[in-house]
Amino acid sequence: MTWDNNFALQILPDLLRGLWITIQATFAGTAIALVLGLVVAIIRYVHIPVVSQVFGFYVQFIRGTPLVVQAYAAFFILPDYGVVLSPLVTGIIVLGVNYSAYMAEVYRAGIEDVDKGQWEAATALSLPKAPTWIRVILPQAFRLVVPMLGNYWIQMFKDSAILSLITMTELLFVGQTIGSNQYRYLEPLTLVGVLFLAISYPAAVLVRRLEKGLASSQ
C-alpha cells in the first residue's frame, strides 16, 4: 500500500476535530488533577486522622491500577449503579482522577522541600494556617514542582488515546474509525502520530525551557 496524498488531505479535517476533542479532554482533565491532587496532598501532609489514611489508600489504589481498567470500570460498570455519563465526560473524569494521584505526590514532595524555616517564620509572625499555606508555603512549592506538573500534562495528552477504548471520539478513535471504514490505515494512523507529535513536542520544549528558567532564577 502506498501513501495517498489526496486521501490524507480528505481525512485531515476529521482528524483535526478528533484532535480538538483530545485537547479539550486533556485541559479539563488537567484542571481536575491539579485541584484534586493539591487537596489530597495537603490533607496527607497535615495528617488528619483517618482522612489522611483514606487519601493515602486512594493514591496507592489509583497509581497501582491501569488507566484502561479505570476507564472501563467508569464507562461500563457505573451505569449499572445509575451513573451514566457521556464518553467525553467519563474520559475527562478518569484522566483527572488518575493523574490527581500522581500530582498529589508531586505536590507533597514540593511542600516537603519548602525550607522548615518558612514554617517557623510564619509561626513566629502568628500567621493563621490558611494565610501560611496560601501566601508562604504553596507559592514556593509550586515553583519547585511546575516542571514535573508540566511533564504530567504532556503524558496525559498522550494517554488520552487510551480513551478510544470507551468510544470517546478523540484523535486515535477517529483515526481507527477512518481506517476500518476505508480499509486504509496507513494515512490515518500516520497522521494521528504526526498530530500527537505536533502538540507534545513543542509542549515538551516549553516545559524544558520553563524548568531552566526556574532553575536559573533560584
N, C-alpha and C positions, 0 to 999 in steps of 0.2 A: 504493500500500500504506500503510495506517495503522497506528499503534502499537497493539499488543495487550497490555494490562497483564497479563492472565491468562497469556498465553504467556510474557511476560517473567518473571513470578514462577515459572512452571513450570520454566524452564530455569536459573534462578539457582543452585540447588544444584549442578548440573553445572559451571557456570562457576566457582563458588567452589572446587570440587575442582580444576579446572584452575589456578586462581589459587594454590592451595596448592602444586601441583607447580612452578609458576613461582617461588614464593618459596623453596622448597627448593633448586631449581637455582641460584638467584641467590646464596643464602648459601653453599652448598657451592662454587660457582664462585669466589666472592669469597675464601673461605678459601684455595683453591688459588692464586689470583692473588696474594694478599698474601704468602704464604710463598715461592712460586716467584719472584715479582718481586723480593723482597728478596735472595734468593740470587743472582739474576742481577745485580742492581745492585752488590752488594758485590764479586762476582768481577770485574765490569768495572771497578770503581773501583780495585781493588788491582793491576790489570794483570798477572794471571797469564799467563805466556807461553802462546800457542796457545789455552788455555781461554777467555781473555777475548775473543779474536778469534772463536772459535766462538759464544760467547754474544752477541757483537755482531751476528753474522750472524743468529742466532736472533731477536733483537729486530727487525732490519730485515725479515726474511722474514715474521714474524708481522704486523707493522704494515703491511707492503706488500701483503698478500693479504687479500681479503674474508673476513669471518667465515663467510659462507654457503658459500664454497668449502672452507674448513677443515672445516666441519660435514659437507658432502657427502663429502669425502675420508675423514674418520674413520668415517663410517657406511657408506659403500658400497665403499670401496677396502680398508680394513684387514681386513675379513672374508676377502678373497682371500688374505691372508697369515696367516690363522688367528686374528686378533684380532676376536672377536665380542663386542660389548657391547650392553646394552640402550639404547634411545633416551635414557632419562634419564641413565644413566651417561655415555654419549657426549656428551650435551649439557653436562653438568657439566664434563667434562674439556675440551671445546672452549672453553667460556666461560672456564674457569680459565687455560688456556694462552694464549688470545688476549689476555685482559686482563693477564696477567702481564707481557707485553711493554710495555704502556703504563705499568703501575705500576712496572716496573723503571726506566723513565726518570724517573718522578716521584720515586722513592726516590733515584736518583742525583743529581737536582737538589737534593733536600733535604740529602743528605750533603755535596755540594759547597758548599752555603750555610752549613754549620756553620763558625763562625769558626776560622781556622787556629790561633789561639791555644789553642784547646781541644786540638788535636793536640799542640802544643808543650808545654802544661802536663802532659798525660798522659805525654809522653816524659820531661819533667823529673822527674816523680814515679816514673819507671821502671815504669809500669803495663804489664803484658803486653798483647799485642794483643787477646785476647778480652775482658778487662775494659774495655779502652779503647773497643771497639766497643759492648759491651752496656751499660755504665754511663755513658759520656760522649757518644759520637757519636750512636748510634741514638735515644736519648730526645729529643735536640734535633732530629734530622732528622724524627722522627715528628711532633713538634709543628708543624713547618713544612709538612708535606705532608698532614696529616689532612683538611683541606677538599677537596683535589684527589682524594684516595682516595675520599672520600665521594661526590664527583661521578661518579667511575667506577663506584661501586656502583649508583648510580641509572641510569646509562647501561646497565650490564649487565642490570639488571632489565628495561629496555625492549627491549634487544637479544635477550633470551631468546625473544621472539616469532619470531625467525628460525628457531629450532629446531623450529617446527611443520613445517618442510620435511623434517625427518628423522623425522617421526611422533612426536615427543615430545609427550605429551598435556598440554602446558601450556595456558595460558589461550586463546591465539589458536587453537590446534588444535581445542580443544573448541568454540569459537565457530564456526569454519568447518565443523566436522562437523555441528553442530546446523543451521546454515544450509543445508547441502547435503541433509541428511536431511529437513528440514521445508519446504524451498523458501521459507524466510523468513530473510533476512539482516539486516533492519532491527534487530530486537531483540537478537539475539546479538552482532552486531558493535558495536552501540552500547553494550551492557553491557560488552563487552570493553574498549572505550575508557574507560568510566567507572571500571572496576575498576583498570585500569592507572594512571589519574589519581589514584584514591583512595589508592594506595600511593606513587606517585612524588612527588606534590605535597607531602604532609607531610614526606617524606624530604628533599626539596629545601629546605624551610623549616628543618628541623633542621640540615642542613649549613650553611646560611647563618648561623644563629644560632651554631653551633659556630665557624665562621670568625670571626665578630665577637668572640666570647668569647676566642678565642685571640689575636686581634689586640690587644684591649684589655688583655690580661694581660701582653703583652710589655713 
